Amino acid sequence: MQKIKNLVFSIIAKLEYVDYALVILLYIIGAVMTILGMPWLTLGIFALHLFETITIGIRLGRRAGEGIIYSIVMCMMFGFTWWIPLKVKNNL
């Protein structure tokens, strides 16, 4: 199981900028859906990223030497597509 986890983490870390682009695209789709009266995607992304920020994003960012504000902003924007590559790059 650990080998699978390491494989997934390494793939996500290698595709970091592609992941960022896909997350931004997801936010754009969420914004359009919100304008059309269906805010559930945007609210879901916000709720998941808030949970990630509180449970792992701030702690991992601090351990990697990043500031607390930077860690909050990056985790709220990109979620696991930010903290997994950070974890892999810093061997945390």
C-alpha positions in Angstrom: 0.0 0.0 0.0 2.9 2.4 0.8 4.3 1.8 -2.7 1.0 2.8 -4.3 0.8 5.9 -2.1 4.4 6.9 -3.0 3.6 6.4 -6.7 0.5 8.5 -6.6 2.4 11.3 -4.7 5.3 11.3 -7.2 2.9 11.5 -10.1 1.1 14.4 -8.6 4.4 16.1 -7.8 5.6 15.8 -11.3 2.4 17.2 -12.8 2.3 20.1 -10.3 1.7 22.9 -12.9 -0.8 20.8 -14.9 -2.7 20.2 -11.6 -2.7 24.0 -10.9 -4.2 24.7 -14.3 -6.9 22.0 -13.8 -7.8 23.5 -10.4 -8.1 27.0 -11.9 -10.3 25.5 -14.6 -12.4 23.9 -12.0 -12.8 27.2 -10.2 -13.8 28.9 -13.5 -16.5 26.2 -14.0 -17.6 26.6 -10.4 -17.9 30.4 -10.9 -20.0 29.9 -14.0 -22.2 27.4 -12.3 -22.6 29.8 -9.3 -23.6 32.6 -11.6 -26.2 30.2 -13.1 -27.6 29.6 -9.7 -25.8 26.3 -8.8 -23.2 27.2 -6.2 -22.6 23.6 -5.0 -19.3 23.0 -6.8 -17.8 26.2 -5.5 -19.0 25.5 -2.0 -17.7 21.9 -2.1 -14.3 23.1 -3.2 -14.2 25.7 -0.5 -15.3 23.2 2.2 -12.7 20.6 1.2 -9.9 23.1 0.9 -10.8 24.6 4.3 -10.7 21.2 5.9 -7.3 20.5 4.2 -5.9 23.8 5.3 -6.8 23.2 8.9 -5.8 19.6 9.1 -2.6 19.5 7.0 -1.9 22.6 4.9 -0.7 25.0 7.6 1.3 22.4 9.5 3.0 21.1 6.4 3.7 24.6 5.1 5.4 25.6 8.4 7.5 22.4 8.4 8.6 23.2 4.9 9.6 26.7 5.9 6.7 28.5 4.2 4.9 31.4 6.0 1.5 30.8 7.5 -0.3 33.2 5.2 1.3 31.7 2.1 0.4 28.2 3.3 -3.2 29.2 3.9 -3.6 30.9 0.5 -1.9 28.1 -1.4 -3.9 25.4 0.3 -7.2 27.2 0.0 -6.5 27.8 -3.7 -5.0 24.4 -4.7 -5.6 22.0 -1.9 -3.7 18.7 -2.2 -2.2 19.7 -5.5 -0.1 22.2 -3.5 0.8 20.3 -0.3 1.6 16.9 -1.9 4.4 18.3 -4.1 5.6 20.3 -1.2 5.7 17.2 0.9 7.5 15.2 -1.8 10.1 18.0 -2.5 10.9 18.5 1.2 10.8 14.8 2.2 8.2 15.5 4.9 
